[in-house]
Amino acid sequence: MADISLPAALLPADGRFGCGPSKVRDEQLTFLASLQPSVLGTSHRQAPVKDLVGSVRAGLAELFRAPEGYEILLANGGATTFWDSAAHSLVERRSQHLAFGEFGAKFGKATGAAPFLEAPDIRSADAGSRSQAEAVAGVDVYAYPHNETSTGVMAPVVRVAGDAGALTVVDATSAAGGIDFDANEADVYYFSPQKNFASDGGLWFALVSPAAIERIERVTSSGRYIPESLNLAGAIENSRKNQTLNTPALATIAMMDEQLRWINGQGGLAWASARTAESSQVLYDWAERTPVATPFVANPEHRSQVVVTIDFDDSVDAAAISAALRANGIVDTEPYRKLGRNQLRIATFTAIDPEDVRTLTGAIDYVLERLV
Ligand SMILES: Cc1ncc(COP(=O)(O)O)c(C=O)c1O
């Protein structure tokens, strides 16, 4: 492949379009540096760090317009660890999972492997589409992703009209902070911070309802063996004290805090959601009018506003586009590694400037003209 050098006018101000870790804003690093030496390198059991954790919890409650009685929890381990925690201390007997991509399916695997639970009810759909939750007697947790990062499909946050007491548990890892929703429709809205919150990985956060808290307390007092580091009752107890069971990544918390201040200051979730909708629409419109490209997600209502997936004709090698972009500093447009499609996947998270997305479409056009 010949080297393709993009003209300066086609270089976005920031070339990071990955789905996580994703673009970190300079202001987050400035804030992080301002915590030297008062917070960084100091004890996570003392006021400076606890106040920072408290600020993140308050910022999230404000962002999500937390209903009465809802709380913000956090713990080490990321969303992947949350699945194991939920299998141990949230699901009482049986869960239902919407599996329309890698991440929804993984939570189902975690509950499927737990010997103290009944086999989960897994509702699968092909990549690029989505499945539907359905009330089933005996199911006490309905779980699905708000946004399936592996395919670029989003689903509305709505309760399943199941048994009274069944919980709606939403994986918001790539949606939280970028897609508006009504918190009353979920009992647990959990996520990792390396997507719309533009922070690093390693922790999970969750908005939880009073019903979810009651469930966690009931399951943990049932006598079931629960490893201490996975016990959500411990996460409740520690989060209320603005701390974690064991040492957290302070820089992750600090960068998250600054991103929350920025989003809340700009107009909160409604503002963030409008911004990601604008950015993603630029890409979907581009794909619709470009003969060799098509949005991977056929149904426009299912198309994600934070993770855009675009398929290419066989006449074009999408990997060559990604490689040419990468050589010009525009990175992480490759598709999800296990999807195996001739595709670009582009994040339009809140930190990403819609203007940079417009410039990116020009850059892809330029590369296409020279590849085909
Ligand atoms: C929707 C979704 N859920 C869960 C995860 C896992 O997050 P982590 O790697 O922080 O455990 C990811 C990671 O990309 C994700 O996109």
The ligand as an SDF file (V2000), in Angstrom:
LIG
                    3D

 16 16  0  0  0  0  0  0  0  0999 V2000
  -20.5830   -2.5500   27.2150 C   0  0  0  0  0  0  0  0  0  0  0  0
  -19.3400   -2.9840   27.9330 C   0  0  0  0  0  0  0  0  0  0  0  0
  -19.4760   -3.7060   29.0580 N   0  0  0  0  0  0  0  0  0  0  0  0
  -18.4000   -4.1180   29.7550 C   0  0  0  0  0  0  0  0  0  0  0  0
  -17.1290   -3.8210   29.3490 C   0  0  0  0  0  0  0  0  0  0  0  0
  -15.9430   -4.2950   30.1480 C   0  0  0  0  0  0  0  0  0  0  0  0
  -15.3540   -3.1940   30.7850 O   0  0  0  0  0  0  0  0  0  0  0  0
  -13.9830   -3.3570   31.5810 P   0  0  0  0  0  0  0  0  0  0  0  0
  -12.9340   -3.7160   30.5670 O   0  0  0  0  0  0  0  0  0  0  0  0
  -13.7400   -2.0160   32.1930 O   0  0  0  0  0  0  0  0  0  0  0  0
  -14.1900   -4.4220   32.5830 O   0  0  0  0  0  0  0  0  0  0  0  0
  -16.9240   -3.0830   28.1760 C   0  0  0  0  0  0  0  0  0  0  0  0
  -15.5750   -2.7770   27.6880 C   0  0  0  0  0  0  0  0  0  0  0  0
  -15.3600   -2.2720   26.6210 O   0  0  0  0  0  0  0  0  0  0  0  0
  -18.0810   -2.6480   27.4630 C   0  0  0  0  0  0  0  0  0  0  0  0
  -17.9340   -1.9200   26.3500 O   0  0  0  0  0  0  0  0  0  0  0  0
  1  2  1  0
  2  3  1  0
  2 15  2  0
  3  4  2  0
  4  5  1  0
  5  6  1  0
  5 12  2  0
  6  7  1  0
  7  8  1  0
  8  9  2  0
  8 10  1  0
  8 11  1  0
 12 13  1  0
 12 15  1  0
 13 14  2  0
 15 16  1  0
M  END
$$$$
